Amino acid sequence: MIRWFKKKKGRPEVDSDQVQEQFDGDVVPEEIPAAIEPIVEVSELVVEPEPEVSTLHVAEIQESAVSELAAAVADEIGLPAELEDEAGKLSETGDESVSHPGKPGLFRRLRARLSRTREALTSKLDRLFLGKKIIDAELLEELEELLITADMGVETSLGLIEAVRDKVKRKELTDPARLKTHLKAEMLTLLTGVAVPPLHPGKPHVVMVIGVNGVGKTTTIAKLAHHDLEQGEKVLLVAADTFRAAAIEQLEIWGQRAGAAVIKQKTGSDPAAVVFDGLAAALARRVDKVYIDTAGRLHTKVNLMEELKKVARTAAKQIEGAPHEVLLVLDATTGQNAINQARLFHEAIGVTGIIMTKLDGTAKGGVALGVVQETGLPLQFIGVGEQMDDLRPFEPEAYLEAILG
Ligand SMILES: Nc1nc2c(ncn2[C@@H]2O[C@H](COP(=O)(O)OP(=O)(O)OP(=O)(O)O)[C@@H](O)[C@H]2O)c(=O)[nH]1
């Protein structure tokens, strides 16, 4: 189930210098040429590019690949859930078909991809509860610490513990063995409690994708486009990350893989100009959906947030209500930093939804809870690998089952 949301009105402003400091690094800026080359459209498949080099550690990839393979083998030969787990060391207990009737294969893969987070969380929780007979203040304090160190964010962890403490006070919860179940229920309430703004789609529907360097914006756009194309939609990609030399080329490669046309200009062009022309092309070609790829870092003298705001204003000049969505891509492996980024981008630009990538390569998957709780934004998609179909709509129950199951 895919939800699309309209941008919120009346967003608070933020000190953009402060925001810029967050993202400016010590990168030597490239020289930005003033001339803007004419638009070039990529319409034909030319070369089959080499696969991207992953940012993940080799051992992590191998671990994930082993889990994946075990799941696939189990699927193939139809082992019962308990034996699959035994064979692939995929999970500790439970028959997933009970909690996820109708799509056990999909859930099994999600579970395999989130194995690092699950292993980290459940082993710590089990150790904490081991031999405990009562839920006392000390146990709750240790649990609070565990959640914070699991990258859920301080505010979120305190909120979850407070809810559990209330249940203990009301004597609804007394047995430490039941703590995990109650915690999971509180987490589900948190994840499903986010107010979902109504959808106001445009024609074409314009989606601006933002986020810092390397979080997975470009590949995520390709995955979204791939999904839309499979639904029979006509999709156009706009390469508005004109700062990084390889970014345009990368979008072209991914556009070719997904089968979507790309509108681009020369490196160093004004991103707003690329968007203006890109949306004119989108209107002329009557496409259904436009994805705008934006920069995650700019020339050190240019304020990233101001540039992104300008891109959004320019989009609105071409198409009423555009961008209809602003999706922020966050890298789960950055843990607590992802929460800070979400807050800053939302305050500056106004984000409508979050996409969290690289959940397959990290034990920090709990950060999804922190991001939702501390921004009040819906988590719409999660990235669990580098292939085209490794982007999934976020389903809170399946996610919690996969990390705590
Ligand atoms: N394991 C894993 N890798 C991912 C995922 N999403 C993206 N990646 C990888 O992350 C790396 C960076 O992705 P890009 O799409 O280039 O990131 P970007 O945000 O566009 O980066 P810039 O263009 O530098 O701003 C690539 O190697 C991707 O294959 C994911 O869900 N899981």
The ligand as an SDF file (V2000), in Angstrom:
LIG
                    3D

 32 34  0  0  0  0  0  0  0  0999 V2000
   22.6040   -1.7340    0.8290 N   0  0  0  0  0  0  0  0  0  0  0  0
   21.9220   -0.7140    0.3220 C   0  0  0  0  0  0  0  0  0  0  0  0
   22.5370    0.2070   -0.4350 N   0  0  0  0  0  0  0  0  0  0  0  0
   21.8180    1.2260   -0.9340 C   0  0  0  0  0  0  0  0  0  0  0  0
   20.4320    1.3710   -0.6700 C   0  0  0  0  0  0  0  0  0  0  0  0
   20.0060    2.5030   -1.2960 N   0  0  0  0  0  0  0  0  0  0  0  0
   21.0940    3.0270   -1.9250 C   0  0  0  0  0  0  0  0  0  0  0  0
   22.1910    2.2630   -1.7070 N   0  0  0  0  0  0  0  0  0  0  0  0
   23.5750    2.4880   -2.1900 C   0  0  0  0  0  0  0  0  0  0  0  0
   24.0520    3.7110   -1.6570 O   0  0  0  0  0  0  0  0  0  0  0  0
   25.0330    4.2720   -2.5190 C   0  0  0  0  0  0  0  0  0  0  0  0
   24.7240    5.7560   -2.7340 C   0  0  0  0  0  0  0  0  0  0  0  0
   23.5310    5.8690   -3.4660 O   0  0  0  0  0  0  0  0  0  0  0  0
   23.1960    7.1210   -4.4060 P   0  0  0  0  0  0  0  0  0  0  0  0
   21.8580    6.8710   -4.9700 O   0  0  0  0  0  0  0  0  0  0  0  0
   24.3170    7.3890   -5.3150 O   0  0  0  0  0  0  0  0  0  0  0  0
   23.1350    8.2770   -3.3300 O   0  0  0  0  0  0  0  0  0  0  0  0
   22.8540    9.8300   -3.5650 P   0  0  0  0  0  0  0  0  0  0  0  0
   22.1370   10.3030   -2.3620 O   0  0  0  0  0  0  0  0  0  0  0  0
   22.2060   10.0620   -4.8720 O   0  0  0  0  0  0  0  0  0  0  0  0
   24.3180   10.3760   -3.5710 O   0  0  0  0  0  0  0  0  0  0  0  0
   24.8620   11.7680   -4.1730 P   0  0  0  0  0  0  0  0  0  0  0  0
   24.5860   11.7190   -5.6250 O   0  0  0  0  0  0  0  0  0  0  0  0
   26.3160   11.6830   -3.8190 O   0  0  0  0  0  0  0  0  0  0  0  0
   24.1400   12.8570   -3.4610 O   0  0  0  0  0  0  0  0  0  0  0  0
   24.9890    3.4320   -3.7810 C   0  0  0  0  0  0  0  0  0  0  0  0
   26.0620    2.5180   -3.7630 O   0  0  0  0  0  0  0  0  0  0  0  0
   23.6610    2.6800   -3.6820 C   0  0  0  0  0  0  0  0  0  0  0  0
   23.6580    1.4530   -4.3560 O   0  0  0  0  0  0  0  0  0  0  0  0
   19.7920    0.3820    0.1700 C   0  0  0  0  0  0  0  0  0  0  0  0
   18.5980    0.4220    0.4890 O   0  0  0  0  0  0  0  0  0  0  0  0
   20.5940   -0.6420    0.6300 N   0  0  0  0  0  0  0  0  0  0  0  0
  1  2  1  0
  2  3  2  0
  2 32  1  0
  3  4  1  0
  4  5  2  0
  4  8  1  0
  5  6  1  0
  5 30  1  0
  6  7  2  0
  7  8  1  0
  8  9  1  0
  9 10  1  0
  9 28  1  0
 10 11  1  0
 11 12  1  0
 11 26  1  0
 12 13  1  0
 13 14  1  0
 14 15  2  0
 14 16  1  0
 14 17  1  0
 17 18  1  0
 18 19  2  0
 18 20  1  0
 18 21  1  0
 21 22  1  0
 22 23  2  0
 22 24  1  0
 22 25  1  0
 26 27  1  0
 26 28  1  0
 28 29  1  0
 30 31  2  0
 30 32  1  0
M  END
$$$$
